[in-house]
Amino acid sequence: MFSIDCPVLGHEVVIWSEQVTGLNRTAHGVAAEFHCACGSAAVALAGEGPTSGRLIYHATYVTLTAAA
């Protein structure tokens, strides 16, 4: 588990292992892909250096509807 500052909810939220959808090793550390508590897809970077612990992507929540 880890926490992020959610820009949609406006406060810190805990991300549990069930919310993580992928882990990718990058040149800057491990990128964790997950679904935030607000419902948005997001990516946070873990590792050493200036980008450590940063939220690097947070999609806005979009409700999709099926067209008839």
C-alpha positions in Angstrom: 0.0 0.0 0.0 1.0 3.6 -0.6 -0.6 7.0 -0.6 -1.1 9.8 -3.1 -2.6 13.3 -3.1 -5.6 12.9 -5.3 -6.2 16.0 -7.4 -9.9 15.1 -7.8 -10.7 14.4 -4.1 -8.4 17.1 -2.9 -6.7 15.1 -0.1 -4.4 12.2 0.5 -5.8 8.7 -0.2 -4.4 5.2 0.5 -3.9 2.9 -2.5 -4.3 -0.8 -1.6 -2.8 -3.7 -3.5 -6.2 -4.6 -4.9 -6.3 -1.2 -6.7 -2.9 -1.8 -8.4 -3.3 -2.9 -12.1 0.3 -3.0 -13.2 3.9 -2.5 -12.2 6.6 -1.5 -14.8 10.3 -1.0 -14.3 11.5 2.3 -15.9 14.8 4.1 -16.0 13.5 6.3 -13.2 12.1 3.6 -10.9 9.0 1.4 -10.7 5.8 2.8 -12.2 2.7 1.6 -10.4 -0.5 1.7 -12.4 -3.7 1.8 -10.3 -7.2 3.0 -9.9 -7.6 5.9 -7.5 -10.3 6.0 -4.9 -12.1 8.6 -7.0 -12.3 6.1 -9.9 -9.6 7.6 -12.1 -6.7 5.6 -13.6 -3.4 6.8 -12.4 0.4 6.1 -12.3 2.8 6.9 -9.5 6.6 6.5 -9.7 8.6 4.8 -6.9 12.4 4.9 -6.8 15.2 7.2 -5.9 15.8 10.7 -7.2 13.8 13.8 -7.9 10.8 11.9 -9.3 10.5 9.4 -6.4 7.0 9.1 -5.0 5.5 11.5 -7.6 2.0 11.0 -9.1 2.9 11.2 -12.8 -0.5 10.6 -14.3 -4.1 10.9 -13.1 -7.0 10.7 -15.6 -10.2 12.6 -15.0 -13.1 10.3 -14.2 -15.2 9.7 -17.3 -18.5 7.9 -17.3 -19.0 5.9 -20.4 -22.4 5.1 -21.7 -23.4 2.6 -24.4 -25.0 4.2 -27.5 -28.1 2.3 -28.8 
